[in-house]
């Protein structure tokens, strides 16, 4: 099966995986990821340190919809 690359410029393989079922939800996912990155650029310590790793440079962020470990 030939896989379409819906979001080749974003380098987000998850977006292409989601797009197999729904381009709409893949676009929402991509938008949320980029918005999260924009927030992190402004507020780099706004995330919560992952307790299992206990490393300040690895944090999880939570938005109102879904928890994304980034």
HELIX and SHEET records of a PDB file:
HELIX    1   1 UNK A    8  UNK A   10  5                                   3    
HELIX    2   2 UNK A   13  UNK A   19  1                                   7    
HELIX    3   3 UNK A   23  UNK A   42  1                                  20    
SHEET    1   A 3 UNK A  48  UNK A  49  0                                        
SHEET    2   A 3 UNK A  59  UNK A  62 -1                                        
SHEET    3   A 3 UNK A  67  UNK A  68 -1                                        
END                                                                             
